[in-house]
Amino acid sequence: MQIREIKVRELPDFIKSEDYKNLDIKPITELRAVSQYFNPDADPEDLALIYASNDNELLGFAGLLPKKANSENIQIYSNSCWWANQQKGKGIAVPLFLQLLKRADTKLFLSESTPRAKSIIEKTGLFGEIKSNKGIRGFIRFYLADIIQNKYPGKKWMQIPFMVLDFLLNFVLVPFKNYHLSRFKKNSFSIEKVNEVDKEIETFINKYSLSELVQKNAAHFSWFKKYGWLKFKDKNSTIRYPFTHEAKSFELNYYAFREKGELKAFVAISNRDNLAKVPYVYFDKKNIQKVVNTIMALLLQNKYDSLAIFHKEIVEFMGKHKMPFYFRKTETKYSGTTKKIEHIFKQKPILQDGDGDVIFI
């Protein structure tokens, strides 16, 4: 068995190497590698990836995404991926993760850990309290045909009855959606779509991110938009990679919400295959009703199928007010840090949904 470490500066050469090409399952995609190479927070000598293989068979891997602690000028890291082959990679997952932690100087934060990963991580004794964060998945339009297509990709004929059903159900909901759209528009901000974060918006973000663990500035938002991780699906064969790396469509848009020209909120909304997320949102809490109304007006106008959001105040607000969801469910993710940086996290306890790698997918 071979264990190999790849530094940030080595990523471009690694994805062109014979070692990479010959691996049966890839430990990183080309788009992820290029994006991580241009990470404004990364030092060229930072570890980006560690993987174990037996000849050309991938047994397991784990990855790091360097970040900066907000206003601390301290390098911290997000665990961007962690996987082991269930049959041939048994016993490799924890040693890989511990080696990753060592290379990260034990300065790791988790923004969206799964229950299984949480149970393993807690046993290391290296982490502080891992907290659960509740989010909402709200369904706005019916898309049963897409669900069937994803579940049975080789049986397109199965989609046809569900396409008809989707059309009929969404048609019935039109008056309901129009009512809510009109209601939201009456008490919302004006919307300005922006291509980049300028000085005004950067200053606004800094003002409303004082309690956040991870630093963000104009360079970060430019990186998010320019170096995405998703490849658009086509008919050609693709690489084998255990995590999300393809989509029929993906876009990341930035919006400035204004009132009489004054900036009242900055919102990032991503759309993958018509499923919307709000990885970043900044605003004065006194304006929460107008912010939520404006976000919902955007979603309804763009006819998104569903919304996933974990912003604490917005989730609580949506739980107390009527939203145009024909169905909603609670989703849970887990966050926390290693004990070495837990003191920073206690002072700056906010993690937005995009602070791991959700902003890219």
C-alpha positions in Angstrom: 0.0 0.0 0.0 1.2 3.5 -0.9 0.2 6.7 1.0 0.9 9.9 -0.9 0.5 13.6 0.1 -0.2 16.3 -2.4 0.5 19.9 -1.6 -1.4 22.9 -3.1 1.5 23.8 -5.4 1.5 20.2 -6.7 -2.1 20.0 -7.7 -1.8 21.1 -11.4 0.9 18.6 -12.1 -0.8 15.8 -10.1 -4.0 15.9 -12.3 -1.8 15.6 -15.4 0.3 12.8 -14.1 0.2 9.1 -15.0 -0.4 8.3 -11.3 -3.7 10.3 -11.4 -4.8 9.0 -14.8 -4.2 5.3 -13.8 -6.2 5.5 -10.5 -9.5 3.6 -10.9 -11.3 6.1 -8.6 -10.0 9.7 -8.5 -9.2 11.3 -5.1 -9.9 14.8 -6.6 -11.4 16.1 -9.8 -9.6 18.4 -12.2 -11.9 21.3 -11.5 -11.5 20.9 -7.7 -7.7 20.8 -8.1 -7.5 24.0 -10.2 -9.9 25.8 -7.8 -7.9 24.8 -4.7 -4.7 25.9 -6.4 -6.1 29.4 -6.8 -7.5 29.5 -3.2 -6.6 33.0 -2.0 -6.0 31.6 1.6 -3.8 28.8 0.6 0.0 28.6 1.0 1.7 26.7 -1.8 3.1 24.3 0.9 -0.2 23.6 2.5 -1.4 20.0 2.2 -4.4 19.7 -0.1 -4.9 15.9 -0.4 -3.7 12.7 1.1 -4.6 9.3 -0.4 -3.9 5.6 -0.1 -3.7 3.2 -3.0 -2.7 -0.3 -3.9 -1.2 -0.2 -7.4 -3.9 1.7 -9.3 -6.7 0.9 -6.9 -7.7 3.8 -4.6 -8.3 2.7 -1.0 -9.1 6.0 0.6 -8.5 9.8 0.6 -9.0 13.0 2.6 -8.6 16.6 1.7 -8.0 20.0 3.2 -9.2 23.4 2.2 -7.1 26.2 3.8 -9.0 29.2 5.2 -8.2 32.2 7.4 -9.7 32.7 10.9 -11.7 36.0 10.8 -9.6 39.0 11.9 -7.0 36.6 13.5 -4.6 36.1 10.5 -4.4 32.5 11.6 -4.5 29.7 9.0 -7.3 27.2 9.7 -8.6 24.3 7.6 -11.8 22.7 6.5 -12.0 19.0 5.8 -13.2 19.1 2.1 -13.6 15.4 1.6 -13.1 12.0 3.4 -13.7 8.6 1.8 -12.6 5.0 2.1 -13.3 2.0 -0.1 -15.8 0.0 2.0 -14.4 -3.4 0.9 -10.7 -2.9 0.3 -10.0 0.3 2.3 -11.3 -1.0 5.7 -9.2 0.5 8.5 -7.6 3.2 6.4 -10.1 6.1 7.0 -9.1 7.0 10.6 -5.3 6.8 10.0 -5.7 9.1 6.9 -7.8 11.6 8.8 -5.3 11.7 11.7 -2.4 12.3 9.3 -4.5 15.0 7.7 -5.1 16.6 11.1 -1.3 16.5 11.8 -0.5 18.3 8.6 -3.2 20.9 9.4 -1.5 21.5 12.7 -4.7 20.3 14.4 -6.5 23.5 13.3 -9.5 22.0 11.7 -13.1 23.1 11.6 -16.1 21.1 10.4 -19.1 22.9 8.9 -21.2 20.1 7.6 -20.2 16.8 9.2 -22.4 13.7 8.8 -23.7 11.8 11.8 -21.3 8.9 11.0 -18.3 11.2 10.6 -19.3 13.0 13.8 -19.2 9.7 15.8 -15.8 8.8 14.5 -14.3 12.3 15.0 -15.6 12.6 18.6 -13.7 9.4 19.4 -10.3 11.0 18.5 -10.6 13.3 21.6 -9.1 16.1 19.5 -12.4 18.0 18.9 -14.4 20.3 21.1 -18.2 20.1 21.2 -19.8 19.2 17.9 -23.0 21.1 17.6 -26.1 20.2 15.5 -27.5 22.9 13.1 -31.0 22.7 11.9 -31.9 23.8 8.4 -35.0 23.9 6.1 -35.5 22.1 2.8 -38.6 23.8 1.4 -40.2 22.3 -1.8 -41.6 25.0 -4.1 -42.4 23.1 -7.3 -42.9 19.4 -8.1 -40.0 17.7 -9.9 -40.8 14.0 -9.6 -39.6 13.3 -13.1 -36.1 14.5 -12.2 -36.0 12.4 -9.1 -37.0 9.3 -11.2 -34.3 10.1 -13.8 -31.6 10.4 -11.2 -32.7 7.1 -9.6 -33.1 5.2 -12.9 -30.8 7.0 -15.4 -31.1 4.2 -18.0 -34.9 4.1 -18.0 -36.0 7.4 -19.5 -39.4 6.0 -20.4 -40.2 6.0 -16.7 -40.0 9.8 -16.6 -43.0 10.4 -19.0 -45.9 9.8 -16.6 -44.1 11.8 -13.9 -43.5 14.7 -16.3 -47.2 14.9 -16.9 -47.9 14.7 -13.2 -45.4 17.4 -12.4 -47.0 19.7 -15.0 -50.5 19.2 -13.6 -49.5 19.7 -10.0 -47.4 22.8 -10.7 -50.2 24.2 -12.8 -52.6 23.8 -9.9 -50.2 25.6 -7.7 -49.9 28.7 -10.0 -52.5 30.8 -8.2 -51.0 29.9 -4.8 -47.5 31.0 -6.0 -48.7 34.2 -7.7 -50.5 35.1 -4.4 -47.3 34.7 -2.4 -45.1 36.4 -5.0 -47.4 39.5 -4.9 -47.3 39.4 -1.1 -43.5 39.2 -0.9 -43.0 42.0 -3.5 -45.2 44.4 -1.5 -42.7 44.4 1.3 -39.3 43.7 -0.2 -36.1 45.5 -1.1 -35.1 46.4 -4.7 -32.8 43.8 -6.2 -29.5 44.5 -7.9 -27.7 41.5 -9.5 -23.9 42.1 -9.1 -21.1 40.3 -10.8 -18.4 41.1 -8.2 -18.0 42.3 -4.7 -16.9 45.9 -4.8 -15.6 48.0 -1.9 -19.1 49.1 -0.7 -20.2 45.5 -0.5 -17.0 44.3 1.1 -17.3 46.9 3.8 -20.9 45.8 4.4 -19.8 42.2 4.7 -17.1 43.1 7.1 -19.6 45.0 9.3 -22.0 42.0 9.5 -19.5 39.2 9.8 -17.7 40.1 13.0 -19.0 36.9 14.8 -18.1 34.6 11.9 -15.2 32.1 12.2 -14.1 32.2 8.6 -12.8 35.4 6.9 -14.4 36.5 3.6 -13.5 39.4 1.4 -13.8 40.5 -2.2 -11.1 38.1 -3.3 -12.9 35.1 -1.8 -16.2 35.9 -3.6 -14.3 36.3 -6.9 -12.7 32.9 -6.3 -16.0 31.2 -5.5 -17.5 32.5 -8.8 -14.5 31.9 -11.1 -13.4 28.5 -10.0 -16.4 26.2 -9.5 -16.2 22.5 -8.9 -19.0 21.1 -11.0 -18.7 19.8 -14.6 -21.8 19.9 -16.8 -23.1 16.5 -17.6 -22.8 15.3 -21.2 -22.9 12.0 -23.0 -19.2 11.3 -22.8 -17.9 9.0 -20.1 -16.7 10.7 -17.0 -14.2 9.9 -14.2 -15.2 7.9 -11.1 -15.3 10.2 -8.1 -17.3 9.5 -4.9 -18.6 13.0 -4.3 -20.7 15.5 -6.3 -18.8 16.6 -9.3 -21.4 16.9 -12.2 -24.6 18.8 -12.7 -27.0 19.5 -15.6 -26.8 23.1 -14.6 -25.1 25.3 -12.0 -24.8 29.0 -11.3 -23.8 31.2 -8.4 -25.3 34.7 -8.3 -24.7 37.6 -6.0 -27.4 40.1 -5.1 -27.4 43.5 -3.4 -30.7 44.3 -1.8 -31.3 48.1 -1.6 -33.8 50.6 -0.2 -33.6 54.1 -1.8 -30.1 53.3 -3.0 -28.8 52.2 0.4 -27.4 48.7 0.7 -29.5 46.7 3.1 -28.3 43.1 2.4 -25.9 41.1 0.4 -27.0 37.6 -0.6 -25.3 34.7 -2.5 -27.7 32.2 -4.1 -26.5 29.1 -5.8 -28.6 27.0 -8.2 -27.7 23.4 -9.0 -30.2 21.6 -11.2 -32.9 24.1 -10.2 -32.3 23.5 -6.4 -31.4 26.7 -4.6 -29.1 27.3 -1.7 -28.2 30.4 0.2 -24.6 29.9 1.2 -24.0 33.5 2.3 -26.3 36.3 3.5 -25.4 39.5 5.3 -27.9 41.9 6.8 -29.0 43.8 9.9 -31.3 41.5 11.9 -34.0 44.2 12.2 -34.5 43.9 8.4 -35.0 40.1 8.5 -38.6 40.2 7.3 -37.8 42.2 4.2 -34.7 40.1 3.5 -36.7 36.9 3.6 -39.4 38.4 1.5 -36.9 39.5 -1.1 -35.2 36.1 -1.2 -38.5 34.3 -1.6 -39.6 36.7 -4.4 -36.3 35.9 -6.2 -36.9 32.1 -5.8 -40.5 32.3 -7.1 -39.6 34.6 -10.0 -36.9 32.2 -11.1 -39.2 29.1 -10.6 -36.7 27.2 -8.5 -37.8 23.7 -7.4 -36.7 23.9 -3.8 -34.7 25.8 -1.3 -32.1 24.7 1.3 -31.0 27.1 4.0 -29.3 26.8 7.3 -29.0 30.5 8.4 -30.2 30.4 12.0 -32.3 33.6 12.1 -33.8 32.9 8.7 -34.7 29.3 9.5 -36.3 30.5 12.8 -38.2 33.2 10.9 -39.4 30.8 8.2 -40.6 28.4 10.9 -42.9 31.0 12.4 -44.3 32.5 9.1 -46.2 31.1 6.2 -43.9 30.2 3.3 -44.9 29.0 -0.2 -43.7 25.4 0.4 -46.0 22.6 -0.5 -43.8 20.5 1.8 -40.9 21.2 4.1 -38.5 19.1 6.1 -35.8 19.7 8.7 -32.3 18.9 7.7 -29.4 18.6 10.2 -25.7 19.1 9.8 -22.9 19.2 12.4 -20.2 21.8 13.0 -17.3 22.3 15.4 -13.6 22.7 15.6 -10.6 21.0 17.1 -9.7 21.9 20.6 -6.7 23.9 19.4 -8.9 26.6 17.8 -12.0 26.1 19.9 -11.2 29.3 21.8 -11.5 31.3 18.5 -14.8 29.5 17.6 -16.3 30.4 21.0 -15.5 34.1 20.3 -16.7 33.8 16.7 -19.3 31.0 16.7 -21.0 31.6 13.3 -20.4 29.4 10.3 -22.3 30.2 7.2 -23.4 27.4 4.9 -20.7 28.2 2.3 -17.8 28.2 4.8 -16.9 24.5 4.0 -17.2 23.8 0.3 -21.0 24.1 -0.3 -20.4 27.4 -2.1 -18.8 25.4 -5.0 -21.5 22.6 -5.3 
